[in-house]
Amino acid sequence: MSMQVGLQLYTVRDQTAQDFKGTIRKVAQLGYQGVEFAGYGDLSAEELRGLLQETGLKVAGSHVGYHLLQADSAREIEYCRQIGCPYLIVPYMSREDLNDTERLLAFAKQMNEYGKRCHEAGITLAYHNHNHEFEKLNGSYLLDILAENTDPELVKLELDTYWVAFAGVDPKAYLQQHAGRVPLVHLKDMTAERTFTEVGNGTLDILGYYTTAKEVGAAWYIVENDAPTIPSLESAERSFGNLAKLTQR
């Protein structure tokens, strides 16, 4: 696998809740090159930096709730800076926040401001989609309106291919449309019943997404399973192994 592969730790949240440090060590043993945070296990930046050095894991990025940026963006950005996190990602905004022109444009304006603050700290801000961002407002996808109204140098996209496909949109075409603006690609797979499964065990064109992501300049593939039906670390291990097999053909 020539692209770097990280695990979104939301996948193993049941384990990190019990033993954050131990779970990070286990993720490193599975072969992942990096992790994407969804919370820091109440560790100080210094403690987390030490854990990363111990395990050899890189930071792919960190999901930071928009409400946390609103409460204290300086604190969140500084924490990311101290742990060497290159991407601070807003993971979710509700349909209600986005499907009104005035609210969506206000959000875009604020993302530009946070993007500027991140940039000044050597960090890149990004936005992670779900499926409702592919509903339309005045004929355009909500995500496209957000992209068009934010500075491409300050606000990037973390494209979640599962949710793009769930919305009935072709992730490969969308990646190509936004070439150069998608440094992080979320990779998860979908069952025939449209539920989550391990990467490579479902119906989605994982190899096609992987290849297209490389072509458009993505830096990280982030494996995730929102709701594993097997033990979460086993799910993470299977996804990594399947992805390795797919991409080495």
C-alpha positions in Angstrom: 0.0 0.0 0.0 1.7 3.2 -1.2 -0.8 5.5 0.5 -0.6 5.8 4.2 -3.4 4.0 6.0 -4.7 5.1 9.4 -7.5 4.0 11.6 -10.3 6.3 12.8 -10.4 5.5 16.5 -14.1 5.9 16.6 -14.1 2.3 15.2 -12.6 1.0 18.5 -14.3 3.5 20.8 -15.5 0.7 23.1 -11.9 -0.3 23.7 -10.4 3.2 24.0 -13.1 3.9 26.6 -11.7 1.1 28.7 -7.9 1.5 28.0 -7.0 4.3 25.7 -3.2 3.8 25.8 -3.4 0.0 25.5 -5.8 0.3 22.5 -3.4 2.6 20.7 -0.6 0.1 21.3 -2.8 -2.7 19.8 -3.7 -0.6 16.8 0.0 0.0 16.1 0.6 -3.8 16.3 -2.1 -4.3 13.6 0.1 -2.6 11.1 -1.6 0.8 10.7 0.7 3.7 10.0 -1.4 6.2 11.8 -4.5 7.1 13.7 -7.2 9.6 13.4 -8.4 10.8 16.8 -12.0 11.2 17.9 -11.1 12.4 21.4 -7.9 12.1 23.3 -8.6 9.8 26.2 -8.2 12.7 28.7 -4.4 12.6 28.0 -2.4 15.8 28.0 -0.7 16.7 24.7 2.6 15.7 26.2 1.3 12.3 27.3 -0.2 11.6 23.9 2.9 12.8 22.0 4.9 10.3 24.1 2.5 7.5 23.3 2.8 8.2 19.6 6.6 8.2 19.8 6.5 4.9 21.7 4.2 3.2 19.1 5.7 4.8 16.0 2.2 5.9 14.9 1.7 9.1 13.0 -1.3 11.4 13.5 -3.4 11.4 10.3 -5.8 13.9 11.8 -8.3 14.6 14.5 -12.0 14.9 14.5 -12.9 18.0 16.6 -16.6 18.8 17.2 -17.6 22.2 15.8 -19.0 23.1 19.2 -15.5 22.6 20.7 -14.0 25.1 18.2 -16.8 27.5 19.0 -16.0 27.1 22.7 -12.2 27.5 22.5 -10.6 27.2 19.1 -7.3 28.3 20.4 -7.1 25.4 22.8 -8.1 22.8 20.2 -5.7 24.1 17.6 -2.8 24.3 20.1 -3.5 20.7 21.3 -3.3 19.5 17.6 -0.1 21.5 17.1 1.5 20.0 20.1 0.8 16.4 19.1 1.9 17.0 15.5 -1.6 16.7 14.0 -1.6 17.9 10.4 -5.4 18.0 9.9 -8.1 19.2 12.2 -11.4 17.9 10.9 -15.0 19.1 11.7 -16.7 15.7 11.7 -20.4 16.6 11.5 -22.9 19.3 11.0 -26.6 18.5 11.1 -28.9 18.7 8.1 -30.7 21.6 9.8 -27.4 23.5 10.0 -26.7 23.1 6.3 -30.0 23.1 4.4 -30.7 26.8 4.8 -28.8 29.2 2.6 -28.2 31.8 5.3 -27.0 29.2 7.9 -24.8 27.4 5.4 -23.1 30.6 4.2 -22.6 31.6 7.8 -21.0 28.3 8.5 -18.7 28.6 5.5 -17.6 32.0 6.6 -16.8 30.7 10.1 -14.9 27.7 8.6 -12.8 30.1 6.6 -11.9 31.9 9.9 -11.1 28.7 11.7 -9.1 27.6 8.6 -7.1 30.8 8.8 -6.4 30.2 12.5 -5.3 26.6 11.8 -3.1 27.7 8.9 -1.3 30.1 11.1 -0.5 27.2 13.5 0.7 25.0 10.6 -2.5 22.9 10.6 -5.0 22.3 7.8 -8.8 22.5 8.5 -11.1 20.0 6.8 -14.7 19.0 6.8 -16.0 15.4 6.9 -19.3 14.5 5.2 -22.1 12.2 5.9 -24.9 11.5 3.4 -27.1 14.5 3.9 -24.5 16.9 2.5 -25.5 15.4 -0.9 -29.0 16.7 -0.7 -29.5 19.7 -2.9 -30.2 23.4 -2.2 -31.0 25.5 -5.3 -29.8 22.7 -7.5 -26.4 22.2 -5.9 -25.2 19.6 -3.3 -24.8 21.2 0.1 -21.2 20.0 0.2 -20.5 21.7 -3.1 -22.0 25.0 -1.8 -19.7 24.7 1.3 -16.7 24.0 -0.9 -17.5 26.9 -3.3 -17.8 29.3 -0.4 -14.7 28.4 1.5 -11.1 29.1 0.5 -9.6 25.9 -1.0 -6.3 26.7 0.6 -7.8 27.0 4.1 -10.6 24.4 4.1 -10.2 20.9 2.7 -12.5 18.0 2.4 -12.2 14.6 4.1 -14.4 12.6 1.8 -16.2 9.7 3.4 -16.7 7.3 0.5 -19.3 5.2 2.3 -21.7 8.1 2.9 -21.1 9.4 -0.7 -22.1 6.0 -2.1 -25.0 5.8 0.5 -26.3 9.0 -1.0 -26.3 7.6 -4.5 -23.3 9.6 -5.7 -20.2 8.1 -7.3 -17.2 8.6 -4.9 -14.7 8.2 -7.7 -16.3 10.9 -9.8 -16.6 13.2 -6.8 -12.9 12.7 -5.9 -12.0 13.6 -9.4 -14.2 16.6 -9.3 -12.4 17.9 -6.2 -8.9 16.8 -7.1 -6.3 18.5 -4.9 -8.8 19.4 -2.2 -9.2 15.9 -0.6 -6.1 15.0 1.4 -8.0 12.4 3.5 -10.4 9.7 2.4 -12.5 7.7 4.7 -12.8 4.1 3.7 -15.5 1.8 5.0 -17.6 -0.9 3.3 -21.3 -1.5 2.8 -23.3 -4.7 3.0 -26.1 -5.5 0.5 -28.5 -4.3 3.3 -26.7 -0.9 3.3 -25.1 -1.4 6.7 -21.5 -1.2 7.8 -19.0 -4.0 7.3 -15.2 -4.5 7.1 -13.3 -2.9 4.2 -13.2 -5.5 1.4 -16.1 -7.6 2.8 -18.9 -5.5 1.2 -20.3 -4.2 -2.0 -18.3 -1.0 -2.6 -15.5 -0.5 -5.1 -12.8 -0.2 -2.5 -9.9 -0.7 -5.0 -11.4 1.9 -7.3 -11.7 4.4 -4.5 -8.2 3.7 -3.4 -6.8 4.1 -6.9 -8.7 7.3 -7.6 -7.7 8.8 -4.3 -4.0 8.3 -5.1 -4.6 9.9 -8.5 -6.1 13.1 -7.0 -3.4 13.5 -4.5 -4.8 12.2 -1.2 -2.3 11.6 1.5 -4.2 9.3 3.9 -6.7 6.5 3.7 -8.6 6.3 6.9 -10.3 3.0 7.7 -13.4 3.2 9.8 -16.4 1.0 10.8 -19.1 3.0 12.5 -20.8 0.0 14.0 -18.7 -3.2 14.0 -20.7 -6.4 14.5 -17.5 -8.3 15.5 -15.0 -7.2 18.2 -13.9 -3.8 17.1 -10.1 -4.5 17.1 -10.8 -7.6 15.0 -12.8 -5.5 12.6 -9.9 -3.0 12.3 -7.5 -5.9 11.7 -9.7 -7.5 9.0 -10.1 -4.2 7.2 -6.4 -3.6 7.2 -5.6 -7.1 6.0 -8.3 -7.0 3.2 -7.1 -3.6 2.0 -3.5 -4.8 1.9 -4.5 -7.8 -0.3 -6.7 -5.6 -2.6 -4.0 -3.1 -3.2 -1.1 -5.5 -3.7 -2.8 -7.4 -6.6 
